[in-house]
Structure formats: structure tokens, C-alpha cells
Amino acid sequence: MENVLYSDKLIEISERTILIRKYFYPFGPKRVNLTDIETITVYKPSLASGKFRYWGTGNFRTWYPPDNRAKRDKIFVMKLKKKWWRIGFTVEDSEKVLNILNSNCPLIDKSGT
């Protein structure tokens, strides 16, 4: 069993994976291996970054699970290796997740903040 580094009602981060809860309809999870991630970009919530989008996509490239983004202080967008689409997500404790991702997944891009 993997060591869980962070868990809330939206995501779970372990030593090797990120689990996004309620990603697929009807609310199934998606697990992504950290080795499959090209970059994770961190954005301030805004209209352009999907702050008011409830679920789905606005540009057919980034897919968001239902996570009440309007109440979050950061939006994370994960670009996967050899994929044209991205995964957007938020967390309940963004500073803790940033520290974990910086330590375990050194592909964090904070240019959007």
C-alpha cells in the first residue's frame, strides 16, 4: 500500500500517484502516475482559469471535476506526457499541496499565479 501524503474530499496524493475524486461521470475517480505528468501549472482563480466553471471543460482541452472552484485560492492544471488534453483540479489546502508537489513532482510551474 502506498504512503498517502495528502488527502481531502477532492484529491489524494501518494508517493507515486494523484487520485482525483469525482472526475468521471457519474463521479468516478481518475488516478494519474506522477511519472506521467509533464507539468503542473498553478493559477490564481479567475474567469479565464475556470473559477466559475462547475464541471467539465470550456475549451475542450482542460477537464475539471466538480470541485467548487469559486471558493478555492489556487487552480492546478496538470499536463500529461504525450497527451493533448489537461486535467484541472483544486484542493482544500493549496499551500500544503504545493509543498508536497514541489518535493515529489519537481515540474511545478507557478507562472500563472
C-alpha angles and dihedrals in degrees: 000000000000123000109250111224098181136004135175135149091281106044145359123213120198131174091274109019148038116219115201109200121217093013100136127048120286087033102282121158130247122213119203124190113230088229089061093058118101096182142340114213120199119214136185108242110262139142089268094050094051101261094153099036111113102196138340130023139310097192104029089242105076120048121200128196119221100276108141092251094181089073096049128094097212137030119208121206117194120204112199124212114262093003127111094205129073136210120230121199144157134210137207095239107034097175092055091048092049090053092049094046092046089054099041105026110033093191098092116139113196095179091111093063 
